[in-house]
Amino acid sequence: MRLRAGLLALFVGAFCIASSAIWVRLSELGPVATAFWRVALALPLLWAWAARVSLPGHLEAGRRFGWPLAAAGVCFAGDLALWHGSIVLTSVANATLLANFAPVFVTLAVWLLSGRRPHARFLLALAVALAGTIVLVGSSIGTTSSAPSSGRAPATEGTLRLIGDALGIGTAMFYAAYQLFVARVRSAVSTASVMAWSSLACAAVLLPVAVASGETLLPATLYGWTILAGLALVSHVAGQSLIAHAIAHLTPTLASVGLLLQPVVAAVFAWQVLGEPVGALQVAGGTIVLAGIWLAIRAERPGTA
């Protein structure tokens, strides 16, 4: 029963987060401003959740672990800013797939920082994932992005899509750094406090970046606010919370592999809602990337063959 509940939470959470790209594409604001409101509108609920779990514990967590929690928030700000930019410039499928490289970068960072050399199976998995990335990024060459950008020449569209792919890789790096900082405090700080404090730091970084970028900060219509509210509630609060709950009830391997459902669901959402086509080369590259990430996760878990 516990396994079934965990899997249900994992899959529903994955669906919620997979919808992020759709909300971003439909937003009236730029990518960084949208990222700011995604976090800012979620903050009251996250802080209420943390206070409900334990207000004294939540405040103590901020006092004792303020530096790593703030660093996690800064990294998450980089993750959201780059990912939202990637979603706008390249296809939803590419942006989501490349962002899922985070487990690979976590392992590489641990190798560099601690000297713990990864298993040969991980290096093989990394080679597979990189090969898939080459195929996936290659699908961007000579193609046009389905993001709204009328008036640009096809060559310019192809260049922007390649930039979007690069931002997707950057997203994975920032999210890997976020995971490493969270790992420093996770045994002593509740999930609610981690999300509340890191989201506060994240919003504090994203607001001035959005202002400096010249993006419009306020939606012009009720529709625009509804999109931002959906992104904050469905993707940030519900999605992240459900996945955090699921991870506590599932083995790390099962949880990590289950989350690979996200790019698949995101591609289906983009196809159905945005009419974004998925070509044969993109399907092949995405499949290879997913296989490489799955193999990397398997290689770094104890007891796997």
ZALUMDO-937612 format. One record per residue (C-alpha): residue number from 1; x negated, y, z; residue in three letters. Coordinates in nm, 4 decimals. Each point is the difference from the previous one (the first is absolute). Layout:
<sites>
site i=NUM&c1=X&c2=Y&c3=Z&aa=Ala .
...
</sites>
This chain:
<sites>
site i=1&c1=0.0000&c2=0.0000&c3=0.0000&aa=Met .
site i=2&c1=-0.2866&c2=0.2369&c3=0.0876&aa=Arg .
site i=3&c1=-0.1733&c2=-0.0794&c3=-0.3303&aa=Leu .
site i=4&c1=0.3212&c2=0.0608&c3=-0.1929&aa=Arg .
site i=5&c1=0.0573&c2=0.3352&c3=0.1719&aa=Ala .
site i=6&c1=-0.3588&c2=0.1026&c3=-0.0677&aa=Gly .
site i=7&c1=0.0231&c2=-0.0898&c3=-0.3677&aa=Leu .
site i=8&c1=0.3289&c2=0.1874&c3=-0.0354&aa=Leu .
site i=9&c1=-0.1533&c2=0.3109&c3=0.1586&aa=Ala .
site i=10&c1=-0.3066&c2=-0.0332&c3=-0.2237&aa=Leu .
site i=11&c1=0.1949&c2=-0.0280&c3=-0.3236&aa=Phe .
site i=12&c1=0.2461&c2=0.2781&c3=0.0854&aa=Val .
site i=13&c1=-0.2912&c2=0.2209&c3=0.1063&aa=Gly .
site i=14&c1=-0.1843&c2=-0.0765&c3=-0.3237&aa=Ala .
site i=15&c1=0.3115&c2=0.0965&c3=-0.1993&aa=Phe .
site i=16&c1=0.0287&c2=0.3266&c3=0.1939&aa=Cys .
site i=17&c1=-0.3617&c2=0.0976&c3=-0.0610&aa=Ile .
site i=18&c1=0.0192&c2=-0.1106&c3=-0.3634&aa=Ala .
site i=19&c1=0.2706&c2=0.2634&c3=-0.0498&aa=Ser .
site i=20&c1=-0.2472&c2=0.2765&c3=0.0925&aa=Ser .
site i=21&c1=-0.1119&c2=0.0524&c3=-0.3572&aa=Ala .
site i=22&c1=0.3574&c2=0.0537&c3=-0.1173&aa=Ile .
site i=23&c1=0.0674&c2=0.2648&c3=0.2647&aa=Trp .
site i=24&c1=-0.3256&c2=0.1784&c3=-0.0934&aa=Val .
site i=25&c1=0.0842&c2=0.0012&c3=-0.3706&aa=Arg .
site i=26&c1=0.3486&c2=0.1382&c3=0.0711&aa=Leu .
site i=27&c1=-0.1245&c2=0.2709&c3=0.2384&aa=Ser .
site i=28&c1=0.0365&c2=0.3656&c3=-0.0994&aa=Glu .
site i=29&c1=-0.3350&c2=0.0768&c3=0.1651&aa=Leu .
site i=30&c1=-0.3601&c2=-0.0750&c3=-0.0869&aa=Gly .
site i=31&c1=-0.1754&c2=-0.3142&c3=0.1266&aa=Pro .
site i=32&c1=-0.1702&c2=0.1554&c3=0.3052&aa=Val .
site i=33&c1=0.3054&c2=0.1982&c3=0.1122&aa=Ala .
site i=34&c1=0.2097&c2=-0.3141&c3=-0.0379&aa=Thr .
site i=35&c1=-0.2535&c2=-0.1910&c3=0.2103&aa=Ala .
site i=36&c1=0.0199&c2=0.2692&c3=0.2707&aa=Phe .
site i=37&c1=0.3784&c2=-0.0188&c3=0.0268&aa=Trp .
site i=38&c1=-0.0124&c2=-0.3814&c3=-0.0068&aa=Arg .
site i=39&c1=-0.1946&c2=0.0133&c3=0.3261&aa=Val .
site i=40&c1=0.1473&c2=0.3172&c3=0.1523&aa=Ala .
site i=41&c1=0.3620&c2=-0.1141&c3=-0.0284&aa=Leu .
site i=42&c1=-0.0947&c2=-0.3343&c3=0.1527&aa=Ala .
site i=43&c1=-0.1804&c2=0.1525&c3=0.2993&aa=Leu .
site i=44&c1=0.3045&c2=0.0589&c3=0.2263&aa=Pro .
site i=45&c1=0.1083&c2=-0.3634&c3=-0.0348&aa=Leu .
site i=46&c1=-0.3534&c2=-0.1320&c3=0.0470&aa=Leu .
site i=47&c1=-0.0527&c2=0.2050&c3=0.3147&aa=Trp .
site i=48&c1=0.3408&c2=-0.1000&c3=0.1362&aa=Ala .
site i=49&c1=-0.0954&c2=-0.3630&c3=-0.0622&aa=Trp .
site i=50&c1=-0.3351&c2=0.0435&c3=0.1784&aa=Ala .
site i=51&c1=0.1693&c2=0.1735&c3=0.2957&aa=Ala .
site i=52&c1=0.2556&c2=-0.2781&c3=0.0236&aa=Arg .
site i=53&c1=-0.2740&c2=-0.2631&c3=0.0122&aa=Val .
site i=54&c1=-0.1885&c2=0.1904&c3=0.2727&aa=Ser .
site i=55&c1=-0.0347&c2=0.3764&c3=0.0203&aa=Leu .
site i=56&c1=-0.2825&c2=-0.0100&c3=0.2582&aa=Pro .
site i=57&c1=-0.1803&c2=-0.2644&c3=-0.2059&aa=Gly .
site i=58&c1=0.0491&c2=0.2033&c3=-0.3173&aa=His .
site i=59&c1=-0.1460&c2=0.3163&c3=0.1543&aa=Leu .
site i=60&c1=-0.2858&c2=-0.1980&c3=0.1533&aa=Glu .
site i=61&c1=-0.0772&c2=-0.1519&c3=-0.3399&aa=Ala .
site i=62&c1=-0.0357&c2=0.3487&c3=-0.1465&aa=Gly .
site i=63&c1=-0.2308&c2=0.1050&c3=0.2846&aa=Arg .
site i=64&c1=-0.2245&c2=-0.3092&c3=-0.0027&aa=Arg .
site i=65&c1=-0.0062&c2=-0.0782&c3=-0.3716&aa=Phe .
site i=66&c1=0.0555&c2=0.3393&c3=-0.1566&aa=Gly .
site i=67&c1=-0.3056&c2=-0.0161&c3=-0.2284&aa=Trp .
site i=68&c1=0.0653&c2=-0.3350&c3=-0.1729&aa=Pro .
site i=69&c1=0.3742&c2=0.0730&c3=-0.0242&aa=Leu .
site i=70&c1=-0.0699&c2=0.3388&c3=-0.1577&aa=Ala .
site i=71&c1=-0.2532&c2=-0.1565&c3=-0.2363&aa=Ala .
site i=72&c1=0.2595&c2=-0.2602&c3=-0.0970&aa=Ala .
site i=73&c1=0.2433&c2=0.2816&c3=-0.0767&aa=Gly .
site i=74&c1=-0.2544&c2=0.1838&c3=-0.2161&aa=Val .
site i=75&c1=-0.0680&c2=-0.3197&c3=-0.1953&aa=Cys .
site i=76&c1=0.3722&c2=-0.0627&c3=-0.0387&aa=Phe .
site i=77&c1=0.0374&c2=0.3557&c3=-0.1326&aa=Ala .
site i=78&c1=-0.2624&c2=-0.0783&c3=-0.2630&aa=Gly .
site i=79&c1=0.1785&c2=-0.3247&c3=-0.0778&aa=Asp .
site i=80&c1=0.3374&c2=0.1688&c3=-0.0539&aa=Leu .
site i=81&c1=-0.1353&c2=0.2995&c3=-0.1921&aa=Ala .
site i=82&c1=-0.1971&c2=-0.2148&c3=-0.2440&aa=Leu .
site i=83&c1=0.2716&c2=-0.2641&c3=-0.0342&aa=Trp .
site i=84&c1=0.2745&c2=0.2520&c3=-0.0688&aa=His .
site i=85&c1=-0.2268&c2=0.1643&c3=-0.2559&aa=Gly .
site i=86&c1=-0.0663&c2=-0.3398&c3=-0.1551&aa=Ser .
site i=87&c1=0.3729&c2=-0.0714&c3=-0.0219&aa=Ile .
site i=88&c1=0.0566&c2=0.3262&c3=-0.1881&aa=Val .
site i=89&c1=-0.2861&c2=-0.0504&c3=-0.2469&aa=Leu .
site i=90&c1=0.0028&c2=-0.3739&c3=-0.0748&aa=Thr .
site i=91&c1=0.2596&c2=-0.2745&c3=-0.0012&aa=Ser .
site i=92&c1=0.1659&c2=-0.1061&c3=0.3242&aa=Val .
site i=93&c1=-0.1276&c2=-0.3550&c3=-0.0560&aa=Ala .
site i=94&c1=-0.3621&c2=0.1123&c3=-0.0391&aa=Asn .
site i=95&c1=0.0120&c2=0.2390&c3=0.2962&aa=Ala .
site i=96&c1=0.1467&c2=-0.2626&c3=0.2338&aa=Thr .
site i=97&c1=-0.2217&c2=-0.2844&c3=-0.1169&aa=Leu .
site i=98&c1=-0.3231&c2=0.1956&c3=0.0344&aa=Leu .
site i=99&c1=0.1010&c2=0.1305&c3=0.3442&aa=Ala .
site i=100&c1=0.0226&c2=-0.3630&c3=0.1145&aa=Asn .
site i=101&c1=-0.3788&c2=-0.0304&c3=-0.0281&aa=Phe .
site i=102&c1=-0.0180&c2=0.1148&c3=0.3653&aa=Ala .
site i=103&c1=-0.0696&c2=-0.3521&c3=0.1451&aa=Pro .
site i=104&c1=-0.2992&c2=-0.0307&c3=-0.2328&aa=Val .
site i=105&c1=-0.1432&c2=0.3355&c3=0.1093&aa=Phe .
site i=106&c1=0.0564&c2=-0.0843&c3=0.3676&aa=Val .
site i=107&c1=-0.2155&c2=-0.3112&c3=-0.0374&aa=Thr .
site i=108&c1=-0.2689&c2=0.1902&c3=-0.1902&aa=Leu .
site i=109&c1=-0.0036&c2=0.2724&c3=0.2686&aa=Ala .
site i=110&c1=-0.0373&c2=-0.2566&c3=0.2775&aa=Val .
site i=111&c1=-0.2891&c2=-0.1532&c3=-0.1959&aa=Trp .
site i=112&c1=-0.1781&c2=0.3357&c3=-0.0313&aa=Leu .
site i=113&c1=0.0692&c2=0.1207&c3=0.3555&aa=Leu .
site i=114&c1=-0.0516&c2=-0.3193&c3=0.1984&aa=Ser .
site i=115&c1=-0.2232&c2=-0.2029&c3=-0.2262&aa=Gly .
site i=116&c1=0.2465&c2=-0.2903&c3=0.0000&aa=Arg .
site i=117&c1=-0.0523&c2=-0.1418&c3=-0.3454&aa=Arg .
site i=118&c1=0.3171&c2=-0.1112&c3=-0.1792&aa=Pro .
site i=119&c1=0.0445&c2=-0.3590&c3=-0.1102&aa=His .
site i=120&c1=-0.0904&c2=-0.0949&c3=-0.3557&aa=Ala .
site i=121&c1=0.3690&c2=-0.0628&c3=-0.0643&aa=Arg .
site i=122&c1=0.0683&c2=0.3657&c3=0.0776&aa=Phe .
site i=123&c1=-0.2598&c2=0.1136&c3=-0.2531&aa=Leu .
site i=124&c1=0.1643&c2=-0.2244&c3=-0.2591&aa=Leu .
site i=125&c1=0.3403&c2=0.1476&c3=0.0900&aa=Ala .
site i=126&c1=-0.1447&c2=0.3506&c3=-0.0314&aa=Leu .
site i=127&c1=-0.1274&c2=-0.0838&c3=-0.3483&aa=Ala .
site i=128&c1=0.3458&c2=-0.1253&c3=-0.0987&aa=Val .
site i=129&c1=0.1692&c2=0.3129&c3=0.1370&aa=Ala .
site i=130&c1=-0.2465&c2=0.2277&c3=-0.1779&aa=Leu .
site i=131&c1=0.0542&c2=-0.1874&c3=-0.3263&aa=Ala .
site i=132&c1=0.3733&c2=0.0524&c3=0.0387&aa=Gly .
site i=133&c1=-0.0598&c2=0.3686&c3=0.0679&aa=Thr .
site i=134&c1=-0.1983&c2=0.0350&c3=-0.3225&aa=Ile .
site i=135&c1=0.2896&c2=-0.1550&c3=-0.1921&aa=Val .
site i=136&c1=0.2549&c2=0.2111&c3=0.1880&aa=Leu .
site i=137&c1=-0.1865&c2=0.3279&c3=-0.0495&aa=Val .
site i=138&c1=-0.0677&c2=-0.0979&c3=-0.3606&aa=Gly .
site i=139&c1=0.3752&c2=-0.0062&c3=-0.0523&aa=Ser .
site i=140&c1=0.0011&c2=0.3741&c3=0.0761&aa=Ser .
site i=141&c1=-0.2274&c2=0.0825&c3=-0.2921&aa=Ile .
site i=142&c1=0.1974&c2=0.1242&c3=-0.2966&aa=Gly .
site i=143&c1=0.3311&c2=-0.0199&c3=0.1847&aa=Thr .
site i=144&c1=0.2202&c2=0.2762&c3=0.1299&aa=Thr .
site i=145&c1=0.1183&c2=0.0391&c3=0.3561&aa=Ser .
site i=146&c1=0.3708&c2=-0.0260&c3=0.0651&aa=Ser .
site i=147&c1=-0.0252&c2=0.2807&c3=0.2540&aa=Ala .
site i=148&c1=0.1719&c2=0.3231&c3=-0.1031&aa=Pro .
site i=149&c1=-0.2624&c2=0.1857&c3=-0.2006&aa=Ser .
site i=150&c1=0.1504&c2=0.1030&c3=-0.3322&aa=Ser .
site i=151&c1=-0.2034&c2=0.2139&c3=-0.2303&aa=Gly .
site i=152&c1=-0.3360&c2=-0.1688&c3=0.0533&aa=Arg .
site i=153&c1=-0.1901&c2=-0.1762&c3=-0.2747&aa=Ala .
site i=154&c1=-0.0267&c2=-0.3807&c3=0.0234&aa=Pro .
site i=155&c1=-0.3770&c2=0.0226&c3=0.0583&aa=Ala .
site i=156&c1=0.0602&c2=0.2308&c3=0.2959&aa=Thr .
site i=157&c1=0.2637&c2=-0.2373&c3=0.1346&aa=Glu .
site i=158&c1=-0.2442&c2=-0.2885&c3=-0.0181&aa=Gly .
site i=159&c1=-0.2637&c2=0.2006&c3=0.1866&aa=Thr .
site i=160&c1=0.2455&c2=0.0968&c3=0.2733&aa=Leu .
site i=161&c1=0.1064&c2=-0.3611&c3=0.0366&aa=Arg .
site i=162&c1=-0.3628&c2=-0.1068&c3=0.0461&aa=Leu .
site i=163&c1=-0.0383&c2=0.2699&c3=0.2662&aa=Ile .
site i=164&c1=0.3128&c2=-0.1388&c3=0.1650&aa=Gly .
site i=165&c1=-0.1536&c2=-0.3477&c3=-0.0011&aa=Asp .
site i=166&c1=-0.3142&c2=0.1398&c3=0.1643&aa=Ala .
site i=167&c1=0.2155&c2=0.1664&c3=0.2665&aa=Leu .
site i=168&c1=0.1589&c2=-0.3408&c3=0.0636&aa=Gly .
site i=169&c1=-0.3426&c2=-0.1437&c3=0.0804&aa=Ile .
site i=170&c1=-0.0697&c2=0.2996&c3=0.2253&aa=Gly .
site i=171&c1=0.3300&c2=-0.0677&c3=0.1762&aa=Thr .
site i=172&c1=-0.1171&c2=-0.3500&c3=0.0893&aa=Ala .
site i=173&c1=-0.3258&c2=0.1377&c3=0.1424&aa=Met .
site i=174&c1=0.1793&c2=0.2482&c3=0.2239&aa=Phe .
site i=175&c1=0.2490&c2=-0.2628&c3=0.1159&aa=Tyr .
site i=176&c1=-0.2858&c2=-0.2381&c3=0.0791&aa=Ala .
site i=177&c1=-0.1591&c2=0.2726&c3=0.2151&aa=Ala .
site i=178&c1=0.3373&c2=0.0570&c3=0.1680&aa=Tyr .
site i=179&c1=0.0216&c2=-0.3701&c3=0.0856&aa=Gln .
site i=180&c1=-0.3507&c2=-0.0013&c3=0.1469&aa=Leu .
site i=181&c1=0.0758&c2=0.2950&c3=0.2294&aa=Phe .
site i=182&c1=0.3305&c2=-0.1546&c3=0.1069&aa=Val .
site i=183&c1=-0.1798&c2=-0.3266&c3=0.0743&aa=Ala .
site i=184&c1=-0.2158&c2=0.1874&c3=0.2558&aa=Arg .
site i=185&c1=0.3033&c2=0.0832&c3=0.2152&aa=Val .
site i=186&c1=0.2630&c2=-0.2578&c3=-0.0959&aa=Arg .
site i=187&c1=-0.0623&c2=-0.2274&c3=0.3018&aa=Ser .
site i=188&c1=0.0536&c2=0.2892&c3=0.2422&aa=Ala .
site i=189&c1=0.2599&c2=0.2158&c3=-0.1790&aa=Val .
site i=190&c1=0.3529&c2=-0.0956&c3=-0.1039&aa=Ser .
site i=191&c1=0.1047&c2=0.0023&c3=-0.3641&aa=Thr .
site i=192&c1=0.2427&c2=0.2839&c3=0.0750&aa=Ala .
site i=193&c1=-0.2752&c2=0.2179&c3=0.1485&aa=Ser .
site i=194&c1=-0.2404&c2=-0.0769&c3=-0.2846&aa=Val .
site i=195&c1=0.2584&c2=0.1072&c3=-0.2571&aa=Met .
site i=196&c1=0.1122&c2=0.3079&c3=0.1969&aa=Ala .
site i=197&c1=-0.3460&c2=0.1418&c3=0.0732&aa=Trp .
site i=198&c1=-0.1521&c2=-0.0870&c3=-0.3384&aa=Ser .
site i=199&c1=0.3021&c2=0.1403&c3=-0.1835&aa=Ser .
site i=200&c1=-0.0317&c2=0.3262&c3=0.1945&aa=Leu .
site i=201&c1=-0.3643&c2=0.0338&c3=-0.1063&aa=Ala .
site i=202&c1=0.0958&c2=-0.1008&c3=-0.3535&aa=Cys .
site i=203&c1=0.2638&c2=0.2739&c3=-0.0281&aa=Ala .
site i=204&c1=-0.2429&c2=0.2576&c3=0.1436&aa=Ala .
site i=205&c1=-0.2451&c2=-0.0802&c3=-0.2815&aa=Val .
site i=206&c1=0.2510&c2=-0.0243&c3=-0.2849&aa=Leu .
site i=207&c1=0.1730&c2=0.3354&c3=0.0628&aa=Leu .
site i=208&c1=-0.3033&c2=0.2256&c3=-0.0613&aa=Pro .
site i=209&c1=-0.1099&c2=-0.2187&c3=-0.2934&aa=Val .
site i=210&c1=0.3447&c2=0.0419&c3=-0.1579&aa=Ala .
site i=211&c1=-0.0162&c2=0.3774&c3=0.0550&aa=Val .
site i=212&c1=-0.3515&c2=0.0222&c3=-0.1442&aa=Ala .
site i=213&c1=0.1023&c2=-0.2025&c3=-0.3051&aa=Ser .
site i=214&c1=0.2713&c2=0.2528&c3=-0.0799&aa=Gly .
site i=215&c1=0.2827&c2=-0.2539&c3=0.0109&aa=Glu .
site i=216&c1=0.3520&c2=0.1119&c3=0.0846&aa=Thr .
site i=217&c1=0.0681&c2=-0.0939&c3=0.3621&aa=Leu .
site i=218&c1=0.3803&c2=0.0057&c3=0.0134&aa=Leu .
site i=219&c1=0.2440&c2=-0.1895&c3=-0.2243&aa=Pro .
site i=220&c1=0.2401&c2=0.2203&c3=-0.1908&aa=Ala .
site i=221&c1=0.3074&c2=-0.2220&c3=0.0376&aa=Thr .
site i=222&c1=0.1741&c2=-0.2340&c3=0.2420&aa=Leu .
site i=223&c1=-0.0930&c2=-0.2800&c3=-0.2381&aa=Tyr .
site i=224&c1=-0.3682&c2=0.0844&c3=0.0529&aa=Gly .
site i=225&c1=0.0369&c2=-0.0183&c3=0.3798&aa=Trp .
site i=226&c1=0.1892&c2=-0.3295&c3=-0.0334&aa=Thr .
site i=227&c1=-0.2891&c2=-0.1516&c3=-0.1962&aa=Ile .
site i=228&c1=-0.2487&c2=0.1110&c3=0.2664&aa=Leu .
site i=229&c1=0.2214&c2=-0.1322&c3=0.2790&aa=Ala .
site i=230&c1=0.0304&c2=-0.3342&c3=-0.1798&aa=Gly .
site i=231&c1=-0.3776&c2=-0.0203&c3=-0.0382&aa=Leu .
site i=232&c1=-0.0559&c2=0.0794&c3=0.3683&aa=Ala .
site i=233&c1=0.2696&c2=-0.2296&c3=0.1404&aa=Leu .
site i=234&c1=-0.0096&c2=-0.2940&c3=-0.2404&aa=Val .
site i=235&c1=-0.3687&c2=-0.0174&c3=-0.0865&aa=Ser .
site i=236&c1=-0.1816&c2=0.1499&c3=0.2981&aa=His .
site i=237&c1=0.2155&c2=-0.0769&c3=0.3039&aa=Val .
site i=238&c1=0.1854&c2=-0.3159&c3=-0.1038&aa=Ala .
site i=239&c1=-0.2664&c2=-0.1503&c3=-0.2261&aa=Gly .
site i=240&c1=-0.2998&c2=0.0541&c3=0.2266&aa=Gln .
site i=241&c1=0.1904&c2=-0.0975&c3=0.3146&aa=Ser .
site i=242&c1=0.1364&c2=-0.3233&c3=-0.1471&aa=Leu .
site i=243&c1=-0.3429&c2=-0.1025&c3=-0.1239&aa=Ile .
site i=244&c1=-0.1571&c2=0.0779&c3=0.3389&aa=Ala .
site i=245&c1=0.2680&c2=-0.2178&c3=0.1625&aa=His .
site i=246&c1=-0.0555&c2=-0.2781&c3=-0.2522&aa=Ala .
site i=247&c1=-0.3771&c2=-0.0077&c3=0.0501&aa=Ile .
site i=248&c1=0.0551&c2=-0.0655&c3=0.3700&aa=Ala .
site i=249&c1=0.2005&c2=-0.3148&c3=-0.0841&aa=His .
site i=250&c1=-0.1944&c2=-0.1435&c3=-0.2955&aa=Leu .
site i=251&c1=-0.3490&c2=-0.1294&c3=-0.0610&aa=Thr .
site i=252&c1=-0.2308&c2=0.2613&c3=-0.1575&aa=Pro .
site i=253&c1=-0.0333&c2=-0.2077&c3=-0.3167&aa=Thr .
site i=254&c1=0.3735&c2=-0.0360&c3=-0.0509&aa=Leu .
site i=255&c1=0.0614&c2=0.3682&c3=0.0707&aa=Ala .
site i=256&c1=-0.2738&c2=0.1187&c3=-0.2354&aa=Ser .
site i=257&c1=0.1070&c2=-0.2235&c3=-0.2861&aa=Val .
site i=258&c1=0.3660&c2=0.0899&c3=0.0539&aa=Gly .
site i=259&c1=-0.0818&c2=0.3693&c3=-0.0357&aa=Leu .
site i=260&c1=-0.1249&c2=-0.0659&c3=-0.3527&aa=Leu .
site i=261&c1=0.3706&c2=-0.0015&c3=-0.0833&aa=Leu .
site i=262&c1=-0.0173&c2=0.3827&c3=0.0051&aa=Gln .
site i=263&c1=-0.1558&c2=0.0657&c3=-0.3430&aa=Pro .
site i=264&c1=0.2322&c2=-0.2515&c3=-0.1629&aa=Val .
site i=265&c1=0.3086&c2=0.1609&c3=0.1530&aa=Val .
site i=266&c1=-0.1305&c2=0.3491&c3=-0.0808&aa=Ala .
site i=267&c1=-0.0419&c2=-0.0949&c3=-0.3657&aa=Ala .
site i=268&c1=0.3572&c2=-0.1370&c3=-0.0115&aa=Val .
site i=269&c1=0.1350&c2=0.3158&c3=0.1662&aa=Phe .
site i=270&c1=-0.1867&c2=0.2188&c3=-0.2501&aa=Ala .
site i=271&c1=0.1355&c2=-0.2052&c3=-0.2884&aa=Trp .
site i=272&c1=0.3597&c2=0.0138&c3=0.1216&aa=Gln .
site i=273&c1=0.0137&c2=0.3552&c3=0.1381&aa=Val .
site i=274&c1=-0.2538&c2=0.1894&c3=-0.2108&aa=Leu .
site i=275&c1=0.0084&c2=-0.2118&c3=-0.3159&aa=Gly .
site i=276&c1=-0.3757&c2=-0.0485&c3=0.0284&aa=Glu .
site i=277&c1=-0.1148&c2=-0.2800&c3=-0.2331&aa=Pro .
site i=278&c1=-0.2559&c2=-0.2597&c3=0.1016&aa=Val .
site i=279&c1=-0.2179&c2=-0.1239&c3=-0.2860&aa=Gly .
site i=280&c1=-0.1534&c2=-0.3434&c3=-0.0430&aa=Ala .
site i=281&c1=-0.3532&c2=0.1274&c3=0.0728&aa=Leu .
site i=282&c1=0.1220&c2=0.1704&c3=0.3159&aa=Gln .
site i=283&c1=0.1742&c2=-0.3184&c3=0.1160&aa=Val .
site i=284&c1=-0.3165&c2=-0.2013&c3=-0.0633&aa=Ala .
site i=285&c1=-0.2234&c2=0.2488&c3=0.1827&aa=Gly .
site i=286&c1=0.2429&c2=0.0309&c3=0.2910&aa=Gly .
site i=287&c1=0.0245&c2=-0.3758&c3=0.0366&aa=Thr .
site i=288&c1=-0.3802&c2=-0.0330&c3=0.0097&aa=Ile .
site i=289&c1=-0.0265&c2=0.2817&c3=0.2562&aa=Val .
site i=290&c1=0.2607&c2=-0.1639&c3=0.2250&aa=Leu .
site i=291&c1=-0.1781&c2=-0.3352&c3=-0.0312&aa=Ala .
site i=292&c1=-0.3312&c2=0.1599&c3=0.0938&aa=Gly .
site i=293&c1=0.1463&c2=0.1789&c3=0.3033&aa=Ile .
site i=294&c1=0.1735&c2=-0.3189&c3=0.1123&aa=Trp .
site i=295&c1=-0.3248&c2=-0.1970&c3=-0.0327&aa=Leu .
site i=296&c1=-0.1865&c2=0.2706&c3=0.1932&aa=Ala .
site i=297&c1=0.2504&c2=-0.0175&c3=0.2839&aa=Ile .
site i=298&c1=-0.0248&c2=-0.3785&c3=0.0055&aa=Arg .
site i=299&c1=-0.3791&c2=0.0099&c3=-0.0031&aa=Ala .
site i=300&c1=-0.0174&c2=0.2282&c3=0.3034&aa=Glu .
site i=301&c1=0.2452&c2=-0.1970&c3=0.2180&aa=Arg .
site i=302&c1=-0.1291&c2=-0.2752&c3=0.2270&aa=Pro .
site i=303&c1=0.1138&c2=-0.3490&c3=-0.0838&aa=Gly .
site i=304&c1=0.0651&c2=0.0667&c3=-0.3689&aa=Thr .
site i=305&c1=-0.1412&c2=-0.2149&c3=-0.2737&aa=Ala .
</sites>
